[in-house]
Amino acid sequence: MTAEVVEVAPTALVPVFADLYGAPEDAVAWMADACTAGWLARHAGPAGEVLGAVGLRPSPQHGAELVGGVVAGPQQAAVAVALARSAHAAAGRVYVFAEGFLFPSEALLADGFQEVGAYRRLAGRVPYRLVEGPPDVRLFPLSQVPEAGPRLQALRTYEDRIGHHAVAPEAAQDGAGGFDADLSVIALDAQGRGIGICRAAAEDGVARLDSPGVAAEWRATALRAALLSAVFGRLRSAGITQLGMDSWGDTPEELAHDLHLGLGVSDETPILALG
């Protein structure tokens, strides 16, 4: 059966996203709100059954993310390619977290997408490592640096990494993203600018944290390792021995560092891009 792709307003994506993710519409509305354009794929003909939907979520340096997915079935691969191509024609540069149940990676790779990174979840015991930061860099618990300016500067160190998006001002608030300001650590340079951050939280004795963000000019130093070391120390002091760490857009060298700490990959989704 032939499918047709039509451009729609992002608000029209909400009910399709809810069906794809098995979630209430109000839980996925933010996804559509973040999009600047959208497309639906339908069966051609009077019934017009929806087969999938994508929205364009702008990225600071990587074009736009394809948000949404395609309904499982024999037509999934062809529909995914058709939706991706429609969005790419409008945006010129796109990428997608190719979760197999939403976006089949094999079909996209065959159509010209290339693997450029991955979302990974690493898990294991809290490592014991003591790493000093570079000279003239100070590390503080995030709770001791309440000013929004340095926090936003530190959070924006992620923006050039694929898979990340522009940082909103509310991200600098205590509790944003469910993170704990006492367990999280921020790095300031000699002028008091935020040049790195590692956010963490804990629930039921298990920590969750994001891979550190580090300003580009500091990535060749030990700052990333020092941020992790400082967070690990705060977790141990709180009696927390297990963690899960989320990363996306990290380099192979950063992944190798984290694996050397004894963490293991418990989940992985490729990031595919078409420029």
C-alpha positions in Angstrom: 0.0 0.0 0.0 1.4 3.4 -1.0 2.2 6.0 1.7 2.1 9.8 1.2 4.0 12.4 3.3 2.4 15.7 4.1 3.8 18.7 5.9 1.9 19.8 9.0 2.1 22.2 11.9 4.1 20.8 14.8 1.0 20.8 17.0 -0.4 18.1 14.7 2.4 15.8 15.8 1.3 15.5 19.4 -1.3 12.7 19.1 1.0 10.7 16.8 3.9 11.1 19.3 1.6 10.0 22.1 0.8 6.8 20.2 4.4 6.1 19.2 5.6 6.5 22.8 2.6 5.0 24.5 2.3 8.2 26.7 -0.4 10.8 27.4 -0.4 13.7 25.0 0.5 16.2 27.7 3.6 14.2 28.4 4.9 14.5 24.9 3.6 17.9 24.0 7.0 19.5 24.8 8.5 17.5 21.9 6.3 19.1 19.4 6.7 22.5 21.0 10.4 22.2 20.4 9.9 21.6 16.7 9.9 24.2 13.9 8.2 22.0 11.3 6.6 18.6 11.0 5.6 15.8 8.6 3.1 13.0 8.7 3.1 9.8 6.7 -0.3 8.3 5.9 -1.6 5.5 3.8 -2.7 6.9 0.5 -6.5 6.8 0.1 -9.6 7.9 1.9 -8.8 6.2 5.3 -5.4 7.9 5.6 -4.1 5.8 8.5 -1.1 7.5 10.0 2.1 5.5 9.6 4.6 7.9 11.3 5.6 11.4 12.0 8.7 13.5 12.4 9.4 17.0 13.6 12.5 19.2 13.2 14.1 20.2 16.5 16.9 22.7 15.8 20.4 22.0 17.1 22.9 24.8 17.7 25.6 23.3 15.3 24.1 20.2 13.7 21.1 21.3 11.7 18.1 19.6 13.3 17.1 16.5 15.1 14.4 14.3 13.7 11.9 13.7 16.5 9.2 11.1 16.3 9.2 7.8 14.6 7.4 5.2 12.4 4.8 2.6 13.3 6.1 -0.9 13.3 5.2 -3.1 10.3 6.3 -4.1 6.8 6.2 -0.5 5.6 8.3 0.9 8.4 11.7 1.1 6.5 10.2 2.8 3.5 8.1 5.3 5.5 11.1 6.1 7.7 13.2 7.0 4.6 10.4 9.0 3.1 9.9 11.1 6.3 13.6 11.6 6.8 14.1 12.7 3.2 11.2 15.2 3.4 12.7 16.7 6.6 16.2 16.7 5.1 15.0 18.6 2.0 13.6 21.3 4.3 16.5 21.5 6.8 19.5 20.6 4.7 21.2 18.8 7.6 19.5 16.4 10.0 20.3 13.7 12.5 18.3 11.1 14.4 18.6 8.8 17.4 18.0 5.6 15.5 16.1 3.6 18.0 15.1 0.5 16.1 11.5 0.5 17.1 11.0 4.1 15.9 13.7 4.6 13.2 15.3 1.5 11.6 19.0 2.2 11.3 19.6 -0.2 8.5 17.1 1.5 6.2 18.5 5.0 7.0 22.1 3.8 6.5 21.2 2.3 3.2 19.7 5.6 2.2 22.9 7.6 2.8 22.8 8.4 6.5 26.1 7.9 8.4 26.8 7.0 12.0 28.3 10.0 13.8 27.9 9.1 17.4 25.7 7.4 19.9 23.6 7.8 23.0 25.0 5.5 25.7 24.1 4.6 29.2 27.1 3.4 31.2 26.6 1.6 34.5 28.6 0.2 37.4 30.1 0.8 40.8 31.1 4.4 41.6 34.8 4.5 40.6 37.5 5.5 43.0 39.7 8.0 41.2 41.4 11.1 42.4 42.1 13.5 39.5 43.2 17.1 40.0 41.8 19.8 37.7 44.0 22.1 35.6 45.8 25.0 37.3 43.6 28.1 37.8 40.5 26.0 37.6 38.3 25.7 40.7 35.7 23.0 41.2 32.7 23.6 43.4 29.5 21.8 44.3 26.8 23.4 42.1 24.9 24.5 45.2 27.8 26.8 46.1 27.5 28.7 42.7 23.9 29.9 42.7 24.4 32.6 40.0 22.7 31.8 36.7 25.5 33.3 34.6 28.3 30.7 35.3 25.7 27.9 35.4 24.5 28.7 31.9 28.0 29.2 30.6 28.9 25.7 31.9 25.7 24.1 30.5 26.3 25.6 27.1 29.6 23.7 26.8 27.4 20.9 25.5 25.9 22.8 22.7 28.4 21.9 20.0 28.0 18.2 20.7 25.6 16.3 18.4 22.4 15.3 20.1 22.4 18.4 22.4 20.2 21.5 22.0 20.3 25.1 23.0 20.2 25.6 26.7 17.2 27.4 28.1 17.6 29.8 31.1 15.4 27.6 33.3 18.1 24.9 33.0 20.2 26.9 35.4 17.7 26.6 38.2 18.2 24.3 41.2 16.5 21.0 40.6 16.3 21.4 36.8 16.2 18.0 35.1 15.8 16.5 38.5 19.5 16.9 39.3 20.8 17.5 42.8 22.9 20.7 43.2 24.8 19.2 46.2 25.9 16.2 44.2 26.6 18.1 41.0 29.9 19.9 40.3 30.8 23.0 38.3 34.2 24.2 37.1 35.1 27.9 37.0 38.1 29.5 35.4 40.2 32.3 36.9 37.7 34.9 35.7 34.8 33.0 37.3 33.3 31.8 34.0 31.6 28.4 33.9 33.8 26.1 31.8 32.6 22.7 32.8 29.8 20.8 34.6 28.8 17.4 35.7 25.2 17.0 37.0 24.1 14.2 39.2 21.2 13.0 41.3 20.4 9.9 43.4 17.3 7.8 44.1 17.1 4.6 46.1 20.8 4.5 46.6 21.7 4.7 42.8 23.1 7.8 41.2 22.3 9.0 37.7 24.5 11.6 36.0 25.3 13.1 32.7 28.7 12.8 31.1 30.5 16.1 31.9 30.3 19.1 29.6 33.6 20.9 29.1 34.4 24.1 27.2 36.1 23.3 23.9 39.4 25.0 24.8 39.7 22.9 28.0 38.9 19.5 26.4 42.6 18.6 26.0 43.2 19.0 29.7 42.3 16.8 32.7 39.1 18.8 33.4 36.6 16.2 32.3 38.3 13.5 34.4 38.5 15.9 37.4 34.8 16.7 37.2 33.9 13.0 37.2 36.4 12.4 40.1 34.8 15.2 42.1 31.2 13.9 41.5 32.3 10.3 42.4 33.7 11.6 45.6 30.5 13.4 46.5 28.5 10.2 45.7 30.8 8.1 47.9 30.5 10.6 50.7 26.7 10.3 50.5 27.0 6.5 50.7 26.1 5.9 47.1 28.0 3.0 45.4 26.1 2.4 42.1 25.6 4.7 39.2 24.2 5.1 35.7 25.7 7.7 33.4 24.1 9.1 30.2 26.2 10.4 27.3 25.6 11.4 23.8 28.0 13.0 21.4 31.0 11.9 23.4 34.2 11.1 21.5 35.7 7.6 21.3 38.5 8.8 23.6 36.0 9.9 26.2 34.2 6.6 26.0 37.5 4.7 26.4 38.3 6.8 29.5 34.9 5.9 31.1 35.2 2.2 30.2 38.7 2.2 31.8 37.0 3.4 35.0 35.2 0.1 35.1 31.9 1.3 33.8 30.1 -0.8 31.2 27.7 0.0 28.4 24.2 -1.1 29.4 22.3 0.7 26.5 23.3 2.2 23.2 21.5 3.9 20.4 23.3 5.1 17.3 23.1 8.7 16.1 22.8 8.8 12.3 23.2 12.0 10.3 22.6 13.2 6.7 24.2 16.4 5.7 
